[in-house]
Amino acid sequence: SLGYQLDFPDSAAFLNYKVLISGSGTGSFNLGVDIPLTPDELAKRTFFGTYPAPSTGMHGILDASGQAYAIANVPPSLFTNWVIGRTFHFAAIAMSPSSPPQFSSAAVPLSVEP
């Protein structure tokens, strides 16, 4: 399991959040705020809530302090030749419902080693 502690400013309290993943690296695209990920197909799928592994809390509502905890449960079967040796980048965004993102985290890399 991989855990991610999300800590946005207090002004983000009770906003919706999503953890996005890019398999193509960091870059920047703007959806109301600059998001430090390359907008590849994986980033698009995770924006719409489709994750490559079972997960808990990869999207939801931030608490009164603008915090949340996300867990990706990565089964061994996911570690195929396509994944091993690659680096994935994760970033979280926070927004009001039906609005563009108002906050973005920094990108956090995850390298999958053999």
MDAnalysis code that builds the backbone (N, CA, C; Angstrom):
import MDAnalysis as mda
import numpy as np

u = mda.Universe.empty(342, n_residues=114, atom_resindex=np.repeat(np.arange(114), 3), trajectory=True)
u.add_TopologyAttr("name", ["N", "CA", "C"] * 114)
u.add_TopologyAttr("resid", np.arange(1, 115))
u.add_TopologyAttr("resname", ["SER", "LEU", "GLY", "TYR", "GLN", "LEU", "ASP", "PHE", "PRO", "ASP", "SER", "ALA", "ALA", "PHE", "LEU", "ASN", "TYR", "LYS", "VAL", "LEU", "ILE", "SER", "GLY", "SER", "GLY", "THR", "GLY", "SER", "PHE", "ASN", "LEU", "GLY", "VAL", "ASP", "ILE", "PRO", "LEU", "THR", "PRO", "ASP", "GLU", "LEU", "ALA", "LYS", "ARG", "THR", "PHE", "PHE", "GLY", "THR", "TYR", "PRO", "ALA", "PRO", "SER", "THR", "GLY", "MET", "HIS", "GLY", "ILE", "LEU", "ASP", "ALA", "SER", "GLY", "GLN", "ALA", "TYR", "ALA", "ILE", "ALA", "ASN", "VAL", "PRO", "PRO", "SER", "LEU", "PHE", "THR", "ASN", "TRP", "VAL", "ILE", "GLY", "ARG", "THR", "PHE", "HIS", "PHE", "ALA", "ALA", "ILE", "ALA", "MET", "SER", "PRO", "SER", "SER", "PRO", "PRO", "GLN", "PHE", "SER", "SER", "ALA", "ALA", "VAL", "PRO", "LEU", "SER", "VAL", "GLU", "PRO"])
u.atoms.positions = np.array([
    [0.838, -1.189, 0.000],
    [0.000, 0.000, 0.000],
    [0.879, 1.247, 0.000],
    [0.423, 2.255, -0.697],
    [1.095, 3.554, -0.746],
    [0.154, 4.586, -0.150],
    [0.642, 5.327, 0.832],
    [-0.192, 6.333, 1.468],
    [0.288, 7.735, 1.155],
    [-0.648, 8.644, 0.980],
    [-0.346, 10.042, 0.677],
    [-1.131, 10.930, 1.631],
    [-0.401, 11.703, 2.431],
    [-1.025, 12.678, 3.322],
    [-1.219, 13.972, 2.541],
    [-2.438, 14.416, 2.402],
    [-2.743, 15.656, 1.693],
    [-2.932, 16.755, 2.725],
    [-2.252, 17.870, 2.520],
    [-2.316, 18.973, 3.474],
    [-2.405, 20.285, 2.701],
    [-3.619, 20.704, 2.428],
    [-3.873, 21.967, 1.745],
    [-4.054, 23.060, 2.797],
    [-4.045, 24.331, 2.395],
    [-4.287, 25.412, 3.354],
    [-5.674, 25.280, 4.005],
    [-5.820, 25.872, 5.176],
    [-7.116, 25.845, 5.863],
    [-8.234, 26.392, 4.987],
    [-7.920, 27.307, 4.083],
    [-8.949, 27.885, 3.213],
    [-9.507, 26.862, 2.216],
    [-8.871, 25.685, 2.117],
    [-9.374, 24.617, 1.242],
    [-10.298, 23.652, 1.991],
    [-10.575, 23.945, 3.256],
    [-11.425, 23.057, 4.064],
    [-12.732, 22.746, 3.347],
    [-13.085, 21.487, 3.354],
    [-14.339, 20.955, 2.814],
    [-14.463, 21.036, 1.288],
    [-13.367, 21.361, 0.607],
    [-13.388, 21.297, -0.856],
    [-13.228, 19.842, -1.299],
    [-13.678, 19.546, -2.498],
    [-13.430, 18.230, -3.091],
    [-11.958, 18.147, -3.475],
    [-11.384, 16.960, -3.399],
    [-10.005, 16.771, -3.857],
    [-9.916, 15.532, -4.736],
    [-8.877, 15.506, -5.555],
    [-8.568, 14.354, -6.401],
    [-7.053, 14.202, -6.436],
    [-6.575, 12.962, -6.365],
    [-5.166, 12.669, -6.565],
    [-5.014, 12.260, -8.025],
    [-4.161, 12.966, -8.746],
    [-3.911, 12.686, -10.162],
    [-2.564, 12.001, -10.304],
    [-2.439, 11.157, -11.326],
    [-1.194, 10.431, -11.597],
    [-0.819, 10.640, -13.054],
    [0.459, 10.900, -13.290],
    [0.968, 10.984, -14.661],
    [2.092, 9.974, -14.832],
    [2.060, 9.245, -15.928],
    [3.130, 8.319, -16.259],
    [4.147, 8.935, -17.191],
    [3.929, 10.190, -17.571],
    [4.808, 10.873, -18.537],
    [5.668, 11.958, -17.913],
    [5.554, 12.153, -16.618],
    [6.426, 13.111, -15.956],
    [5.719, 14.368, -15.506],
    [6.557, 15.330, -15.170],
    [6.030, 16.616, -14.742],
    [6.019, 17.551, -15.939],
    [5.164, 18.448, -15.889],
    [4.997, 19.457, -16.911],
    [4.115, 20.475, -16.229],
    [3.312, 21.114, -16.965],
    [2.347, 22.000, -16.342],
    [1.179, 22.154, -17.281],
    [0.018, 21.995, -16.742],
    [-1.184, 22.344, -17.487],
    [-2.106, 23.077, -16.538],
    [-2.967, 23.864, -17.092],
    [-3.784, 24.745, -16.290],
    [-5.245, 24.394, -16.454],
    [-5.891, 24.111, -15.333],
    [-7.336, 23.884, -15.296],
    [-7.957, 24.841, -14.283],
    [-7.462, 26.068, -14.260],
    [-7.864, 27.032, -13.251],
    [-6.704, 27.340, -12.324],
    [-5.814, 26.387, -12.173],
    [-4.576, 26.514, -11.407],
    [-3.537, 25.649, -12.131],
    [-2.266, 26.000, -12.020],
    [-1.224, 25.192, -12.649],
    [-1.087, 23.865, -11.912],
    [-1.146, 22.775, -12.668],
    [-1.001, 21.430, -12.125],
    [0.322, 20.882, -12.660],
    [1.250, 20.478, -11.786],
    [2.605, 20.125, -12.226],
    [2.763, 18.705, -12.765],
    [1.857, 18.287, -13.630],
    [1.915, 16.963, -14.245],
    [1.788, 17.086, -15.757],
    [2.379, 16.144, -16.474],
    [2.156, 16.061, -17.920],
    [0.758, 15.486, -18.120],
    [-0.086, 16.156, -18.888],
    [-1.477, 15.706, -19.043],
    [-1.611, 14.527, -20.004],
    [-1.138, 13.353, -19.575],
    [-1.239, 12.158, -20.402],
    [-2.572, 11.438, -20.152],
    [-2.744, 10.295, -20.777],
    [-4.003, 9.549, -20.648],
    [-4.245, 9.115, -19.202],
    [-3.187, 8.723, -18.492],
    [-3.327, 8.319, -17.090],
    [-3.801, 9.490, -16.233],
    [-3.260, 10.674, -16.460],
    [-3.702, 11.858, -15.715],
    [-5.177, 12.158, -15.992],
    [-5.572, 12.019, -17.245],
    [-6.982, 12.261, -17.593],
    [-7.892, 11.238, -16.922],
    [-7.489, 9.952, -16.953],
    [-8.327, 8.915, -16.343],
    [-8.457, 9.134, -14.836],
    [-7.332, 9.483, -14.172],
    [-7.410, 9.680, -12.726],
    [-8.204, 10.940, -12.376],
    [-8.182, 11.945, -13.247],
    [-9.017, 13.127, -13.018],
    [-10.491, 12.729, -12.958],
    [-10.875, 11.756, -13.788],
    [-12.269, 11.309, -13.823],
    [-12.539, 10.139, -12.877],
    [-11.562, 9.810, -11.998],
    [-11.792, 8.828, -10.947],
    [-11.474, 7.389, -11.287],
    [-10.777, 7.130, -12.390],
    [-10.405, 5.765, -12.755],
    [-8.922, 5.573, -12.449],
    [-8.634, 4.718, -11.475],
    [-7.263, 4.488, -11.025],
    [-6.789, 3.101, -11.452],
    [-5.471, 2.949, -11.684],
    [-4.958, 1.659, -12.155],
    [-4.908, 0.573, -11.087],
    [-5.140, 0.918, -9.835],
    [-5.126, -0.060, -8.744],
    [-6.241, 0.296, -7.767],
    [-6.699, -0.701, -7.003],
    [-7.712, -0.394, -5.988],
    [-7.186, 0.699, -5.050],
    [-8.061, 1.583, -4.660],
    [-7.613, 2.697, -3.833],
    [-8.701, 3.118, -2.861],
    [-8.249, 3.830, -1.839],
    [-9.147, 4.402, -0.846],
    [-8.743, 5.854, -0.662],
    [-9.674, 6.747, -0.796],
    [-9.391, 8.145, -0.514],
    [-8.602, 8.880, -1.582],
    [-8.541, 8.350, -2.808],
    [-7.835, 9.060, -3.869],
    [-8.658, 10.247, -4.370],
    [-9.909, 10.309, -3.961],
    [-10.750, 11.479, -4.198],
    [-11.768, 11.531, -3.069],
    [-12.215, 12.717, -2.765],
    [-13.155, 12.868, -1.664],
    [-13.283, 14.315, -1.248],
    [-13.520, 14.537, 0.038],
    [-13.708, 15.882, 0.573],
    [-12.674, 16.106, 1.671],
    [-11.976, 17.232, 1.589],
    [-10.987, 17.589, 2.602],
    [-11.680, 17.862, 3.940],
    [-10.967, 17.640, 5.029],
    [-11.549, 17.888, 6.352],
    [-11.497, 19.382, 6.700],
    [-11.859, 19.721, 7.931],
    [-11.943, 21.117, 8.368],
    [-10.591, 21.825, 8.356],
    [-9.505, 21.063, 8.305],
    [-8.158, 21.637, 8.248],
    [-7.564, 21.582, 6.847],
    [-8.358, 21.175, 5.853],
    [-7.857, 21.056, 4.481],
    [-6.989, 19.828, 4.271],
    [-7.218, 18.780, 5.066],
    [-6.394, 17.580, 4.986],
    [-7.204, 16.348, 4.599],
    [-6.480, 15.348, 4.077],
    [-7.067, 14.045, 3.770],
    [-5.925, 13.044, 3.662],
    [-6.270, 11.760, 3.630],
    [-5.277, 10.705, 3.484],
    [-5.742, 9.769, 2.383],
    [-4.887, 9.541, 1.406],
    [-5.210, 8.687, 0.265],
    [-4.318, 7.451, 0.293],
    [-4.894, 6.293, -0.043],
    [-4.144, 5.038, -0.061],
    [-4.379, 4.332, -1.392],
    [-3.286, 3.946, -2.044],
    [-3.360, 3.111, -3.245],
    [-2.893, 1.715, -2.846],
    [-3.754, 0.730, -3.020],
    [-3.416, -0.663, -2.728],
    [-2.964, -1.310, -4.030],
    [-1.662, -1.434, -4.192],
    [-1.098, -1.905, -5.456],
    [-0.844, -3.414, -5.362],
    [-1.630, -4.218, -6.099],
    [-1.417, -5.668, -6.054],
    [-0.161, -6.054, -6.839],
    [0.511, -7.138, -6.429],
    [1.725, -7.569, -7.139],
    [1.500, -7.786, -8.636],
    [0.299, -8.168, -9.032],
    [0.023, -8.422, -10.457],
    [0.122, -7.154, -11.307],
    [0.075, -5.986, -10.677],
    [0.194, -4.732, -11.421],
    [1.642, -4.453, -11.831],
    [2.583, -5.091, -11.129],
    [3.996, -4.857, -11.421],
    [4.447, -5.710, -12.597],
    [4.106, -5.258, -13.762],
    [4.496, -5.930, -14.998],
    [5.673, -5.187, -15.612],
    [6.173, -5.690, -16.728],
    [7.278, -5.020, -17.413],
    [6.920, -3.591, -17.793],
    [5.637, -3.306, -17.995],
    [5.209, -1.953, -18.356],
    [5.451, -0.972, -17.215],
    [5.386, -1.456, -15.987],
    [5.487, -0.592, -14.811],
    [6.910, -0.526, -14.254],
    [7.598, -1.667, -14.230],
    [8.928, -1.734, -13.617],
    [9.910, -0.850, -14.388],
    [10.670, -0.077, -13.630],
    [11.645, 0.828, -14.226],
    [11.091, 2.190, -14.585],
    [9.824, 2.423, -14.314],
    [9.201, 3.711, -14.646],
    [9.027, 4.564, -13.401],
    [8.884, 5.848, -13.627],
    [8.582, 6.791, -12.554],
    [7.226, 7.415, -12.848],
    [6.376, 7.396, -11.857],
    [5.050, 8.016, -11.949],
    [5.057, 9.236, -11.038],
    [4.296, 10.238, -11.409],
    [4.216, 11.460, -10.607],
    [2.772, 11.652, -10.143],
    [2.642, 11.989, -8.878],
    [1.339, 12.188, -8.255],
    [1.203, 13.656, -7.847],
    [0.020, 14.210, -8.003],
    [-0.297, 15.553, -7.500],
    [-1.766, 15.557, -7.114],
    [-2.098, 16.340, -6.125],
    [-3.488, 16.448, -5.688],
    [-4.015, 17.839, -6.015],
    [-5.289, 17.884, -6.348],
    [-5.961, 19.155, -6.609],
    [-7.174, 19.266, -5.691],
    [-7.593, 20.493, -5.413],
    [-8.782, 20.729, -4.591],
    [-9.645, 21.766, -5.286],
    [-10.967, 21.546, -5.228],
    [-11.894, 22.418, -5.937],
    [-13.291, 22.347, -5.342],
    [-14.072, 23.359, -5.632],
    [-15.496, 23.323, -5.312],
    [-16.186, 22.450, -6.349],
    [-17.320, 21.829, -5.994],
    [-18.028, 21.016, -6.988],
    [-18.359, 21.836, -8.238],
    [-18.205, 21.227, -9.385],
    [-18.524, 21.843, -10.683],
    [-17.717, 23.101, -10.975],
    [-16.540, 23.215, -10.358],
    [-15.664, 24.363, -10.595],
    [-14.280, 23.856, -10.977],
    [-13.491, 24.698, -11.646],
    [-12.105, 24.289, -11.916],
    [-11.313, 24.221, -10.609],
    [-10.192, 23.491, -10.608],
    [-9.374, 23.408, -9.397],
    [-8.940, 24.784, -8.896],
    [-8.925, 24.920, -7.582],
    [-8.486, 26.156, -6.939],
    [-7.104, 26.005, -6.307],
    [-6.707, 24.752, -6.026],
    [-5.424, 24.461, -5.391],
    [-4.794, 23.256, -6.075],
    [-3.471, 23.224, -6.068],
    [-2.725, 22.061, -6.536],
    [-1.528, 21.850, -5.637],
    [-1.214, 20.591, -5.384],
    [0.004, 20.266, -4.634],
    [1.191, 20.276, -5.587],
    [2.354, 20.085, -5.030],
    [3.554, 19.828, -5.842],
    [3.460, 18.385, -6.355],
    [4.231, 18.062, -7.360],
    [4.286, 16.688, -7.871],
    [5.212, 15.856, -6.978],
    [4.818, 14.620, -6.713],
    [5.622, 13.697, -5.919],
    [5.931, 12.492, -6.786],
    [7.224, 12.168, -6.991],
    [7.573, 11.032, -7.854],
    [7.515, 9.700, -7.102],
    [7.198, 8.661, -7.832],
    [7.264, 7.282, -7.325],
    [7.946, 6.453, -8.388],
    [9.145, 5.969, -8.095],
    [9.891, 5.127, -9.025],
    [9.672, 3.677, -8.671],
    [9.348, 2.859, -9.666],
    [9.108, 1.439, -9.474],
    [10.358, 0.697, -9.902],
    [11.070, 0.121, -8.934],
    [12.333, -0.576, -9.198],
    [12.112, -2.067, -9.216],
    [12.949, -2.799, -9.952],
    [12.798, -4.267, -9.973],
    [13.113, -4.890, -8.625],
])
